[in-house]
């Protein structure tokens, strides 16, 4: 059964998954003649209660994806966490594991007292945008300076 395991973001398995994620974004952006800026996250921002990072394990317990949440300055709704680095290996997509990952991150944000969950993405990631919209996220104005983002989303958790 697919599962989520909390992990330090600098753990070798988590780091490998993040490297794959960043490489896939670099390639995708290059096809659009856009430069993707790679920044490996500071482990402290994904350490509870500041945040948490999870690894997706497939039915055999093999790591196949990752994602995290991190606390950012409060918004109008109150305590706010940001979803970051949502990634699943290509061969695992279409199985509902992205929703499982997003739901697991939302559950953890609620446990930390979040009133709002936000995220950013690039307009070329249509499948991701579809997942976010069907999970209750709505498009909002820019809330950060991520050079890789072109769309921003929010979900109120109250």
N, C-alpha and C positions, 0 to 999 in steps of 0.2 A: 504494500500500500504506500502510495506517495505520501511524504511527510516533510515537515519543516523542522530544521535544527538550528537553534541560535548558535552563532559563531562569531568569534572576534573577526573583524574585517581584515585583519592582517594575518589570519591563519592561512597556511599555504593553499588549502583547498579554496577558501573564499577568494584569496588573491588570484588564483588561477582563473576562477570564474569571472572575476572582474576584468582581468586581462583579456579574456575572450570577448566579453561585452564591449570593452573599449575598442578592441580591434575590429569587431563587427561594425561599430559606429564609424570608425575611421574609414573603412572600406565603403560603407553606405554613403557617407558624406562626400568622399572623393568622387563617386559617380555623379554627384550633383555639383562637382567643382566647388565644394565648400570644405573648409578646414575644420576638423573636429579637435577640440582642445581636451586632452587627456589630463585628468587630475585624480590620482589615487587618493581616497579619503583618509583623513586623520582618524585613527582608531578611536580616539576619545569621543568623537561625535556619535559613534555607534555603540557606546557603552551605556547600559541602563543607569539612570533613567534619562540620560541625554538622548538616547536612541537605542536601536538594536539592529543587528544584521542577521539575516537568516539564509541558510543554504537549503535548496530544494533537493530532496533525496527521492530517487525513483523507486519503483516497486522492489528493486534488488538492493536498495540502500546506497546506490551510486549518486554522487552529486551531479545535478543537471541544470541548476539554476540558482539565482540568488536575488536578494533585494533587501532594502533596509528602510528604516525611518529615522529621522533625526529631528530634535527640537529646534525650532527657529523662533524668532521673536513672535510674541502673541499677536493675533489679529483682532478684528472687531468682535469675533465670536469668543475669544479667549485663548486658551492654550492651543498652540498650533504645532503640528509635526509635518515634516515633508517626506514624501516617498522618494527614494533614490535607488538608482541602479537595478531596476527590475529587468531581469534577464532570464531567459530559458534557452537552452541549446535548441537549435533548429529542429532536430529530429524529435523533440518532445512537444512541439507546439501543436495546438489544435486538440488537446486532450482535457482542457479545463484546468490545467495546472497554473496558468497565469492568474485565473480568478482565485484559486486556492491560495496562491502566494499573496495576492492583493488583500484577500480577506484576512489572512494571517497577520499581515502588517497592520491592517485596520484594527483588528482585535488587540494587538499589542499597544497601538496608539491609545485606544480607549482605556486600557489598563493603566497607562501613564497619565490619564486624566485629560486627554486631548478633546477639545471641542470642535476642532477642524483638522482635516487632513488635506494637504495641498501637494501638487506635483507639477513638474514641467515636462515637456516632451517636444519633439520635432515634428513638424507637419508631415514629413515623409513616413512616419511610423503610424500608418493608418490602423493596423490591427491593434496596436497599443491604445490609440485614441478610442477605438470601438470598445475595448475592454473597460477603459476608464468611464466612458459615457454610460455603458450598461451596468456599471457598478455604482452609479449614482453621482459621479463627478460632473460638475458643470464648468464650462469655460469661464475664466475670469481674466481681468487685466494682469499684465506682468507684475509679479511680486518679487522677482529676484533679477540678478544680472548674469544669469547663466548664458554664456555666448553660444551654447549649442541648442538652446531652446527657442521655439517659435510659438508655442502654445502653453497656456497655464490653466490648471484645473483646481477645483476645490470641492470638498465634500464636508458638509456639516455633520457632526457626529452626535449632536444633542437629540 
